[in-house]
Amino acid sequence: MNLARRLPLYALVAVALVAVTGCAGYQLGPTSGLGRLDKSVQIVPFSNQTLEPRLSDAVTSQLRKQLQSDGTFRLATQDEGDIVVTGVITRYQRGELSFNPGDTLTVRDFRLIMTAHVTARERTSGKLLLDKPVSGYTIIRFTSDLPSAERQALPLLAGDLAKNVTSLLADGSW
């Protein structure tokens, strides 16, 4: 068999090796060792220690949505959950991200950052599963009405924070 005939076979073997080794670290399902929907999670409304209003409702709502869409846990809505998640929103910050090219004093984009100290505890044993600050951010464009722009961006900001909390819960090593 000459080299011209073997070349497609070698290429096929090389592609197969790359595909097999490229997915070697992937794990299907929850990486925490739990089976899918084995545990239920109860979300206690987060308290807000910042001066910005309406953060608590947005974060709690987005965290519930994110946990439902993730599918690792069941959301306990009627009864007490196996895991109780609580949190305190500790920081809400708006910082300049970019400036107008012709005027370096005028802000064009802001980055909104929200940080919450999140704890997750097993109801039966009291074991602490998660106890750390978690942050989320989003970017907004400066408009003539900055408070309205921040209000419209609040679900995105809360959603990013909720995504990070859900990831820590689902991928936790507990």
C-alpha contacts under 8 A as a table, 3 or more apart, distances in Angstrom:
res1	aa1	res2	aa2	distance
1	M	5	R	6.55
1	M	6	R	7.04
2	N	5	R	5.64
2	N	6	R	6.53
3	L	6	R	5.03
3	L	7	L	6.05
4	A	7	L	5.46
4	A	8	P	7.86
5	R	8	P	6.68
5	R	9	L	7.66
6	R	9	L	5.23
6	R	10	Y	6.20
7	L	10	Y	5.08
7	L	11	A	6.13
8	P	11	A	5.03
8	P	12	L	6.13
9	L	12	L	5.11
9	L	13	V	6.26
10	Y	13	V	5.13
10	Y	14	A	6.12
11	A	14	A	5.07
11	A	15	V	6.17
12	L	15	V	5.19
12	L	16	A	6.18
13	V	16	A	5.08
13	V	17	L	6.19
14	A	17	L	5.15
14	A	18	V	6.25
15	V	18	V	5.18
15	V	19	A	6.14
16	A	19	A	5.11
16	A	20	V	6.12
17	L	20	V	5.18
17	L	21	T	6.07
18	V	21	T	5.34
18	V	22	G	5.71
19	A	22	G	5.20
19	A	23	C	6.50
20	V	23	C	5.69
20	V	24	A	6.48
21	T	24	A	5.05
22	G	25	G	7.56
23	C	26	Y	5.34
27	Q	30	P	7.80
27	Q	31	T	6.83
28	L	31	T	7.83
29	G	35	G	7.71
29	G	36	R	6.92
29	G	72	T	7.77
30	P	33	G	6.48
30	P	34	L	6.40
30	P	35	G	6.77
30	P	36	R	6.58
30	P	72	T	6.22
30	P	170	A	6.15
30	P	171	D	6.56
31	T	34	L	7.44
31	T	170	A	6.90
31	T	171	D	5.10
31	T	172	G	7.38
31	T	173	S	7.88
32	S	170	A	6.21
32	S	171	D	4.99
32	S	172	G	5.18
32	S	173	S	5.27
32	S	174	W	6.50
33	G	173	S	7.80
34	L	38	D	6.54
34	L	39	K	7.99
35	G	38	D	5.37
35	G	72	T	7.72
36	R	71	G	6.99
36	R	72	T	4.96
36	R	73	F	6.59
37	L	40	S	7.01
37	L	71	G	6.81
37	L	72	T	5.39
37	L	73	F	4.50
37	L	74	R	5.30
38	D	72	T	7.94
38	D	73	F	6.64
38	D	74	R	7.58
39	K	73	F	5.51
39	K	74	R	6.28
39	K	81	G	7.70
39	K	82	D	5.86
39	K	83	I	7.27
40	S	73	F	5.40
40	S	74	R	4.39
40	S	75	L	5.50
40	S	76	A	5.61
40	S	81	G	4.91
40	S	82	D	5.12
40	S	83	I	6.29
41	V	73	F	6.43
41	V	74	R	6.16
41	V	75	L	5.10
41	V	76	A	5.43
41	V	81	G	4.77
41	V	82	D	5.90
41	V	83	I	4.76
41	V	84	V	5.89
41	V	85	V	7.09
42	Q	75	L	6.31
42	Q	76	A	5.00
42	Q	77	T	7.04
42	Q	80	E	6.34
42	Q	81	G	4.67
42	Q	82	D	7.37
42	Q	83	I	6.14
42	Q	84	V	4.85
42	Q	85	V	6.13
43	I	60	T	7.12
43	I	63	L	7.88
43	I	64	R	7.05
43	I	76	A	7.83
43	I	84	V	6.15
43	I	85	V	5.02
43	I	86	T	6.41
44	V	60	T	7.63
44	V	84	V	7.14
44	V	85	V	6.08
44	V	86	T	5.22
44	V	87	G	7.73
45	P	56	S	6.71
45	P	57	D	7.17
45	P	60	T	5.52
45	P	86	T	6.91
45	P	87	G	7.56
46	F	56	S	5.28
46	F	57	D	7.64
46	F	59	V	7.24
46	F	60	T	6.24
46	F	86	T	6.07
46	F	87	G	4.77
46	F	88	V	5.41
46	F	89	I	6.81
47	S	56	S	5.87
47	S	87	G	6.53
47	S	88	V	4.82
47	S	89	I	6.11
48	N	55	L	6.68
48	N	56	S	5.72
48	N	88	V	5.90
48	N	89	I	4.80
48	N	90	T	6.87
49	Q	88	V	6.89
49	Q	89	I	5.80
49	Q	90	T	5.46
49	Q	91	R	7.59
50	T	53	P	7.79
50	T	89	I	6.88
50	T	90	T	6.10
50	T	91	R	6.04
50	T	92	Y	6.51
52	E	55	L	6.83
52	E	92	Y	7.14
53	P	56	S	7.99
54	R	57	D	5.92
54	R	58	A	6.62
55	L	58	A	5.27
55	L	59	V	6.14
55	L	89	I	7.82
55	L	154	L	7.68
55	L	158	A	7.75
56	S	59	V	5.36
56	S	60	T	6.12
56	S	89	I	7.40
57	D	60	T	5.27
57	D	61	S	6.00
58	A	61	S	5.28
58	A	62	Q	6.07
58	A	154	L	7.15
58	A	155	P	6.25
58	A	158	A	5.96
59	V	62	Q	5.20
59	V	63	L	5.96
59	V	155	P	7.92
59	V	158	A	4.81
59	V	159	G	7.13
59	V	161	L	7.47
59	V	162	A	6.72
60	T	63	L	5.19
60	T	64	R	6.30
61	S	64	R	5.27
61	S	65	K	6.34
62	Q	65	K	5.02
62	Q	66	Q	6.01
62	Q	155	P	7.29
62	Q	158	A	6.13
62	Q	159	G	5.28
62	Q	162	A	5.94
63	L	66	Q	5.06
63	L	67	L	6.11
63	L	158	A	7.88
63	L	159	G	7.08
63	L	161	L	7.98
63	L	162	A	4.53
63	L	163	K	7.30
63	L	165	V	7.71
63	L	166	T	7.34
64	R	67	L	5.27
64	R	68	Q	6.27
64	R	75	L	7.18
65	K	68	Q	5.20
65	K	69	S	6.20
66	Q	69	S	5.14
66	Q	70	D	5.97
66	Q	159	G	7.54
66	Q	162	A	6.33
66	Q	163	K	6.22
66	Q	166	T	6.79
67	L	70	D	5.12
67	L	71	G	6.49
67	L	72	T	7.40
67	L	73	F	6.75
67	L	74	R	7.77
67	L	75	L	6.97
67	L	166	T	6.12
68	Q	71	G	5.55
68	Q	73	F	7.38
68	Q	74	R	6.98
68	Q	75	L	6.45
70	D	73	F	7.70
70	D	166	T	7.66
71	G	74	R	7.08
72	T	170	A	6.27
73	F	170	A	7.91
75	L	81	G	7.60
76	A	79	D	5.81
76	A	80	E	6.23
76	A	81	G	5.15
77	T	80	E	7.73
81	G	84	V	6.23
81	G	123	R	7.25
82	D	122	E	5.89
82	D	123	R	5.46
82	D	124	T	7.21
83	I	120	A	6.44
83	I	121	R	5.55
83	I	122	E	4.53
83	I	123	R	5.65
84	V	120	A	5.52
84	V	121	R	5.37
84	V	122	E	6.37
84	V	123	R	6.38
85	V	118	V	7.13
85	V	119	T	5.73
85	V	120	A	4.36
85	V	121	R	6.64
86	T	118	V	5.90
86	T	119	T	5.39
86	T	120	A	6.43
87	G	116	A	6.21
87	G	117	H	5.43
87	G	118	V	4.30
87	G	119	T	6.06
88	V	116	A	5.27
88	V	117	H	5.27
88	V	118	V	6.66
89	I	92	Y	7.91
89	I	114	M	7.41
89	I	115	T	5.94
89	I	116	A	4.03
89	I	117	H	6.42
90	T	114	M	7.77
90	T	115	T	5.76
90	T	116	A	5.30
90	T	117	H	6.81
91	R	113	I	7.63
91	R	114	M	5.46
91	R	115	T	5.00
91	R	116	A	6.90
92	Y	112	L	7.27
92	Y	113	I	5.76
92	Y	114	M	4.54
92	Y	115	T	6.66
93	Q	112	L	5.72
93	Q	113	I	5.16
93	Q	114	M	6.46
94	R	110	F	6.35
94	R	111	R	5.73
94	R	112	L	4.63
94	R	113	I	6.48
95	G	110	F	5.50
95	G	111	R	5.32
95	G	112	L	6.59
96	E	99	F	7.73
96	E	107	V	6.41
96	E	109	D	6.37
96	E	110	F	4.66
96	E	111	R	6.32
97	L	107	V	7.59
97	L	108	R	7.61
97	L	109	D	5.32
97	L	110	F	4.99
97	L	111	R	5.88
98	S	107	V	6.05
98	S	108	R	5.53
98	S	109	D	5.17
98	S	110	F	7.11
99	F	103	D	7.19
99	F	104	T	5.50
99	F	105	L	6.82
99	F	106	T	5.65
99	F	107	V	4.31
99	F	108	R	4.80
99	F	109	D	6.87
100	N	103	D	5.23
100	N	104	T	5.79
100	N	105	L	7.62
100	N	106	T	5.78
100	N	107	V	6.15
100	N	108	R	5.52
101	P	104	T	6.33
103	D	106	T	5.74
104	T	107	V	7.51
107	V	110	F	7.41
107	V	142	F	6.89
108	R	141	R	6.00
108	R	142	F	5.28
109	D	139	I	6.79
109	D	140	I	5.68
109	D	141	R	4.48
109	D	142	F	5.52
110	F	139	I	5.68
110	F	140	I	5.32
110	F	141	R	6.34
110	F	142	F	6.88
111	R	137	Y	6.78
111	R	138	T	5.82
111	R	139	I	4.49
111	R	140	I	6.40
112	L	137	Y	5.40
112	L	138	T	5.39
112	L	139	I	6.07
112	L	140	I	7.45
112	L	157	L	7.24
113	I	135	S	6.85
113	I	136	G	5.80
113	I	137	Y	4.42
113	I	138	T	6.85
113	I	157	L	7.39
114	M	135	S	5.55
114	M	136	G	5.47
114	M	137	Y	6.32
114	M	157	L	7.19
114	M	158	A	7.79
114	M	161	L	7.34
115	T	133	P	6.49
115	T	134	V	5.54
115	T	135	S	4.20
115	T	136	G	6.54
115	T	161	L	7.67
116	A	133	P	5.47
116	A	134	V	5.46
116	A	135	S	6.41
117	H	131	D	7.15
117	H	132	K	5.53
117	H	133	P	4.03
117	H	134	V	6.17
118	V	130	L	6.98
118	V	131	D	5.70
118	V	132	K	5.65
118	V	133	P	5.94
118	V	134	V	6.78
118	V	165	V	7.75
119	T	128	L	7.41
119	T	129	L	7.35
119	T	130	L	5.02
119	T	131	D	4.36
119	T	132	K	6.73
120	A	128	L	6.16
120	A	129	L	5.28
120	A	130	L	4.82
120	A	131	D	6.64
121	R	126	G	5.81
121	R	127	K	5.56
121	R	128	L	4.54
121	R	129	L	5.38
121	R	130	L	7.02
122	E	125	S	5.77
122	E	126	G	5.05
122	E	127	K	5.32
122	E	128	L	6.66
122	E	129	L	7.08
123	R	126	G	5.49
123	R	127	K	7.83
128	L	131	D	7.06
129	L	172	G	7.98
129	L	174	W	6.40
130	L	168	L	7.91
130	L	169	L	7.45
134	V	161	L	6.90
134	V	164	N	6.98
134	V	165	V	6.70
135	S	161	L	5.60
135	S	164	N	7.41
136	G	157	L	6.09
136	G	158	A	7.02
136	G	159	G	7.86
136	G	160	D	4.91
136	G	161	L	4.01
136	G	162	A	7.77
136	G	164	N	7.14
137	Y	157	L	5.33
137	Y	160	D	6.29
137	Y	161	L	7.16
138	T	153	A	7.35
138	T	156	L	6.53
138	T	157	L	5.28
138	T	160	D	7.54
140	I	149	A	6.89
140	I	150	E	7.26
140	I	153	A	6.93
141	R	149	A	7.62
142	F	145	D	7.87
142	F	146	L	6.24
142	F	149	A	7.56
143	T	146	L	5.65
143	T	149	A	7.09
145	D	148	S	5.60
145	D	149	A	6.54
146	L	149	A	5.00
146	L	150	E	6.21
147	P	150	E	5.09
147	P	151	R	6.20
148	S	151	R	5.00
148	S	152	Q	6.17
149	A	152	Q	5.17
149	A	153	A	6.21
150	E	153	A	5.03
150	E	154	L	6.13
151	R	154	L	5.23
152	Q	155	P	7.05
153	A	156	L	5.34
153	A	157	L	6.25
154	L	157	L	5.03
154	L	158	A	6.01
155	P	158	A	5.11
155	P	159	G	5.80
156	L	159	G	4.92
156	L	160	D	6.22
157	L	160	D	5.31
157	L	161	L	6.47
158	A	161	L	5.14
158	A	162	A	6.06
159	G	162	A	4.94
159	G	163	K	6.03
160	D	163	K	5.04
160	D	164	N	6.35
161	L	164	N	5.22
161	L	165	V	6.30
162	A	165	V	5.07
162	A	166	T	6.03
163	K	166	T	5.16
163	K	167	S	6.11
164	N	167	S	5.09
164	N	168	L	6.34
165	V	168	L	5.18
165	V	169	L	6.29
166	T	169	L	5.05
166	T	170	A	5.96
167	S	170	A	5.18
167	S	171	D	5.77
167	S	172	G	7.89
168	L	171	D	5.37
168	L	172	G	5.44
169	L	172	G	5.28
